[in-house]
Each structure stands twice: as C-alpha cells, then as structure tokens.
Amino acid sequence: MSTMVKTIIEVAYIVVSIAIVIVVLMQEGKSSGLGAVTGSADTYWSKNKGRSAEGKLVRITTVLGALYIIGSLVLCKYMA
C-alpha cells in the first residue's frame, strides 16, 4: 500500500474519531429520572425519538462507531 493511501486512511480515521466524540457529547442523557418509577416515562416524545434530532444523533453515532471499528481493522492490518 502506498504512503499516500496510508496517509488518507489515517486522516480519515482521525476525522471519524473526532466526529464520534462530538456526536456523543451532543446527545442527551439516557436516564429518565423519577418518571420511570411513576410510569410517566412513556410519553409521545419518548416513543418517537427515532424521528427527532436525538434519534438522528443515535444513528450517526452508530454509523461513526462502525466506521471507527472498520478503520481500526484496516489500520491494524496494513500498518503492521
């Protein structure tokens, strides 16, 4: 593998790493507080989070996590 391709993969890996940190920090906490005790945690908002901005952040985190793992495997294989 050429030096240029290795450099591109390394830069992409760093960008994905920074992006995943930013997206995870943008997400809200998963604790439902006392609403879970009283049963009021099942609101319209909590049932439809997949279509909200929070749901999009979860999907972006999943994609970035997969890219991070794939990048790790590629770098381990070709950097050794």
FENNOR-V946256 format. One record per residue. N is the residue number from 1. OMEGA is omega in whole degrees, 0 to 359 (NA if undefined). BURIAL is 1 if it has 9 or more other C-alpha atoms within 8 Angstrom, else 0. D_LAST is the distance of its C-alpha to the last C-alpha in Angstrom with 1 decimal. Layout:
<<N:OMEGA:BURIAL:D_LAST> <N:OMEGA:BURIAL:D_LAST>>
//
This chain:
<<1:184:0:11.6> <2:181:0:13.8> <3:181:0:13.6> <4:179:0:16.4> <5:177:0:14.9> <6:180:1:11.8> <7:179:0:14.6> <8:179:0:16.7> <9:180:1:14.3> <10:179:1:13.8> <11:178:0:17.5> <12:179:0:18.4> <13:179:1:16.4> <14:179:0:18.3> <15:178:0:21.5> <16:180:1:21.2> <17:180:1:20.6> <18:180:0:23.7> <19:181:1:25.7> <20:177:1:25.2> <21:181:0:26.4> <22:182:0:29.4> <23:179:1:30.3> <24:179:1:30.2> <25:179:0:32.4> <26:184:0:34.8> <27:176:1:35.5> <28:177:0:38.6> <29:181:0:38.7> <30:182:0:39.1> <31:181:0:41.9> <32:176:0:45.2> <33:181:0:47.3> <34:178:0:50.7> <35:179:1:50.9> <36:181:1:49.1> <37:184:0:51.9> <38:179:0:54.7> <39:181:0:53.1> <40:180:0:53.2> <41:180:1:49.5> <42:178:0:49.9> <43:177:0:51.1> <44:181:0:50.9> <45:183:0:48.1> <46:180:0:46.0> <47:185:0:46.4> <48:180:0:45.5> <49:180:1:42.5> <50:180:1:40.4> <51:182:0:42.3> <52:177:0:42.3> <53:179:0:40.0> <54:177:1:38.6> <55:177:1:37.8> <56:178:1:36.0> <57:178:1:33.9> <58:179:1:33.0> <59:178:0:31.9> <60:178:1:29.9> <61:179:1:28.2> <62:180:0:27.4> <63:180:0:25.9> <64:177:1:23.9> <65:178:1:22.6> <66:177:0:21.5> <67:179:1:19.8> <68:179:1:18.0> <69:179:0:16.8> <70:178:0:15.8> <71:178:1:14.0> <72:180:1:12.1> <73:179:0:11.1> <74:181:0:10.3> <75:178:1:8.1> <76:183:0:6.2> <77:187:0:6.1> <78:180:0:5.6> <79:182:0:3.8> <80:NA:0:0.0>>
//
